[in-house]
Amino acid sequence: MVKSLRGRWLAWLAALLAAVLGGFGLALYAESRKARFDEVDAELLAAARVLEGSMRPFSGPASDRPLSPPPFKGKDKGKGPPPLPPQELDRERMIRGLGLPRAFRDRYPDIEVPPYFAVWNADGHRLKAMGDAPDERPEEPNIEDTYYHYHRPGRHEVVVLGPNRAIILVGRSVERELAQLHSLAWRITLTGLAIFGVGLLGGWWVAGRAIRPIAAMNETAAGITADNWSRRMEVAGAPTELAGLAGAVNTMLDRLEAGFVQQVRFTADASHELRTPLAVMMSHLELARTQPRSAEEYQQTLATCERAARRMKSLTDGLLTLARVDSGKLELAAESVDLHDVAEEAIALLTRLAEDHRVTVTLAGDAAPAQGDADRLTQVAVNLISNAIHYNRPGGTVTVTTGMADNSAVMTITDTGVGIAAESLPHVFERFFRADASRARDRGGNGLGLAISRGIVEAHGGNIEVRSTLGAGSTFTVSVPGARDGGPPNDES
């Protein structure tokens, strides 16, 4: 089977050309053959009618014996036949002089092969024959048809019912016509082969031009490597059918490039986040092993190592959660939950943090019943409220509001903090992204909280959005389907 696109195109073109040219050639040959032999049959029928007309004046009552009586036998042998009656004598002369008149030859001057003919009476006796006429008497035509055509190899003949049921056969050789048709068949074949060859060459050229943009796209795709994502498919000069494909491929390449860059950054950030606590642990453990210390100093070293270990655990737990979100295997409990209660529990967990930063956290709004995982939704609330506290000013406020909107349970966290720059807003939910990296590291953040929150909310079939004004604060809005809409879309156990 041909796998090349050009090869398949040429195969289909060859089949189509062969079918069209073959059908046209056969139809042309058949029509030419029919027309030529129809002319021959018309000439023969005209000749037979001429003979029939010559015999019609002598079409009196049929005689009981042949027009040419057999010679006498016995005692009358050698005396010669008795004289014929006048009518029989005229009929005998007619038979002897029967032939195609000059008028027929003048009417058909192009007849190169003279026809032959033969006449039989009703008793089956051949009365007259000229040329290469057959000896056997043909079948008598029907009274209704009065004639029929008979074709033998290399010959065409017509049989006409003449006066007194005489049978007239006129025919001629058609070898010349067959030779002409044979020559015509060769001309048609050679012309068809020439057109077929020119068509295939043209198809090869057209196919080459048609797949040239595909070859260019293939070359462009082959030039894209992990170190070079800048190449894109040419859309402007591509045919209409390929322009859409080129645009779709370019869009896919943009996403792949963004994903690759994000993966590289993610790997680098994860390595950096893990390297820092590991370095702290190794340095303190090495000092504790090489230098004698007091019990209190050992306690401080262990505490430092514990904090570093907790930070690594937090990072690995966050990465594991994101991995489950990406694979669609994040386990969510299907239970009734109220976002108002979730927000209240999160605020209680963060009371000490708010007091340390001198930030006031308040809860407002109504009940917001939903169906989902209370622990995961509490994790989202803790992430958002803790961010609002950390990025707030001393004496600032954080307001958490819950309620229902369009059959969705909604929780809004608004702070009076430093806000987020406009250019950073599209990236706040990306992994390891920090709008203020220095402050985030001071508080031990790893840049995964918002990415995890978005993954949990979307796993519940909800949505999370952010609005912010630099220097005036930020507002995060979480909405999940209300309790009446059923459970989360990927409830798994």
Number of C-alpha atoms within 10 A of each C-alpha: 5 9 7 9 12 18 14 14 16 20 15 12 17 17 12 13 19 16 12 14 19 16 12 14 18 15 12 15 17 14 12 15 18 12 12 16 16 12 12 20 22 14 21 24 22 17 26 27 18 17 23 19 13 18 18 13 11 18 14 12 8 15 10 7 10 17 20 15 11 9 12 13 11 6 7 11 10 10 10 10 13 10 8 13 9 9 11 17 14 14 19 19 11 15 19 13 11 18 18 17 12 9 10 13 13 10 11 13 9 8 12 8 11 12 20 21 26 26 27 21 21 18 11 14 15 18 18 17 21 14 12 13 18 14 9 11 16 14 10 17 17 11 9 6 9 14 21 17 17 15 12 10 8 12 12 19 23 23 25 25 25 25 20 16 18 22 27 28 29 28 30 22 19 18 13 12 15 15 11 14 17 14 12 16 18 12 13 19 16 12 14 19 16 12 15 19 14 12 16 17 13 13 18 17 12 15 17 15 12 15 14 13 20 16 13 14 21 12 12 14 17 10 14 14 10 9 6 9 17 11 14 18 23 16 17 10 9 19 12 10 8 18 17 13 15 21 16 13 16 18 14 12 19 15 12 13 16 13 13 14 14 15 13 12 15 17 13 13 17 18 11 13 20 19 13 13 20 16 13 17 19 12 14 16 16 11 13 16 10 8 7 10 13 9 9 9 12 16 12 13 20 16 12 17 21 14 15 20 17 13 20 19 13 15 20 14 12 18 17 14 19 22 15 14 18 12 8 14 16 20 17 22 18 20 15 15 21 23 28 22 16 22 27 17 14 20 22 13 13 16 14 11 15 24 14 12 16 16 23 16 22 14 16 15 14 14 17 25 24 29 23 28 20 20 13 19 24 20 17 24 25 22 17 22 25 21 17 29 26 19 22 24 17 17 12 19 21 24 17 24 21 26 19 20 12 9 16 20 25 28 24 24 23 22 27 23 26 18 21 21 14 12 9 13 16 10 14 19 22 17 22 24 21 20 17 12 13 10 13 17 13 8 9 11 19 23 24 22 25 21 20 25 24 21 25 25 20 19 23 25 16 20 17 20 13 17 14 19 16 12 12 13 22 22 20 18 18 25 27 29 25 24 20 11 12 14 22 24 15 17 17 12 9
